[in-house]
Every structure is written in structure tokens, then in C-alpha cells.
Amino acid sequence: MTIPKKIIAGDYIQWTLKATQDVFGNPISSPDWAVTYYLRTNVAASEGLTVVGSTYTSGWEFTISATDSANFDAGNWVYDAIATKGSEKYRLGGGSFEVKQSLIYTGTPAQI
């Protein structure tokens, strides 16, 4: 599983990433390597979030709290997944996802 392609602002989000190998066949796995997702958007105030993985079997699990995602502006976001081990860094991949405005409201609903 990887980061979802669509996220609703205000949702609790979880995903996992399996252990992998570098181009020489050397393992990139937990707990030897740490993985961080760097999320960014270019809408409004140019937001971002850093999501650090926790060990999950030989890979990692990631969580974005509902509080953190509530601050996401709707629109297109991009990410990079970076593995680190000491001074070594390895880009595991990247991509994009879409953030949608939550339909939850109090009072009078806003235009979407």
C-alpha cells in the first residue's frame, strides 16, 4: 500500500511501505533505515507536512492525524519518500495525490 491518491481534509490517514532494495540489491528495511515522506502543495500558502514512518514488520507504517490533515488546502499535492541510514539517503519514490475539502460543517455549509 502507498499514500492514498485522494485524501479528504480532516480524515485520519494511514498507509504502509514494504522493505525494498537499492540498485545493487542491498536491503532497505527497518529498523536499519528510516523513511520520511515530504508532502507539499503549491496552493495558497505553500503548505507542507513531514510524515516519519514507524517500524512495521520489515517495512514502515505512516499516519497523518485528522488534526494535521484538517489543515490541508484542497488541491494537488506532491510527495517524496526518502530513506535514510546515517548519512546515506535514498529516494524510494514520489508522486502526487489530491486533497478534497471535507463535507462536514457546522452552521451554514460553505460553497465547495
N, C-alpha and C positions, 0 to 999 in steps of 0.2 A: 504494500500500500504506500502511497505517497500523499503529499499535501493535496487536499481536495481541489478540484477545478473551479468549484463555486462555493463561496462562503457567505453566510448571512451575518451581517454585523450584529454582534451581541450573542452569537452562538458559542458554545464550548466546543473546541475543535481538537481532535486527536488523530494522529497517524503514526505509522511505523516505517522504519527504513531497515532493510536487511543488510547484513555484512556483505562486503564486496571485496574486490582485489584491485590493485593498481595495474598498470600496463605490463609489469613484469611478473604478475601472478602472486605478488606479496599480499597477504591478507590485510584488509582494512576492516577491523572489527572492534567491538567494545570488549573489555574495558580499556584496551591499549590506545584506541583512538577516540577522540571526542568529536561530535558533529554538531554544527550550528547552522541553522537556517537564517539567512538575512533576507527580510521582506521589505520591499519598498514600493511606493507608488509615486506618480508624478502629478496627481491631482491636488488641488487646494494647497495645503501647507507642506507638501512633500513629506508625508509620513513614512515611518518605518518601524519595524519590530525585529528584535533578535530572539530566536527560539532555540534554546540549548536542549539537546537530547539527553535522555536518561537511558541507562543500560536496559535493554530488552532482549533476552537470550543473547545471541552474539551480535545483535544489531542495536537499534535505538528506538525509543518512543518519544514523541513530541506532543506537547499540549499548549494550546493557546486558550487562556481563560476567557470566560464570557465578558469579564470586565475589560480585558485588553482588546478583544475583537469589537466591542461596542464602540470603540473609538475609531475603527476603520472607516475611512471615507469610501463611499460606493465608487466603483470603477475598476480599472485594470491594475493589477499588482504584478510584480515580478519577484523572483527569489533565486538565490544561490544556496546550495548545500555544500558546506566546506568542512572537511575532516581535518583535524589537527592532532599531531603527536609530537610533543616538544616543539621544536622549531619547524617541523615539517608541516606543510599544508597541501591538501589535495582537493581539487574541486570535484565533487561527486556528481554534480549536475545542477541544472537550473530550469526555470520555466516560468509560467505565468498562471494566474488564477483571477477570477472575477469576484468582487465583493458586491453583494446586493444589500440594499437598505432593508432593515427589519420591518416587518408589517405590524409589530407590536407598538401600541401607542396608548397614551392616556389623554383624556380630554378630546380635542378635535383632531382627526387624523390630518397629517400633512400630505401635500402632493408628493407623488413618487415619480 
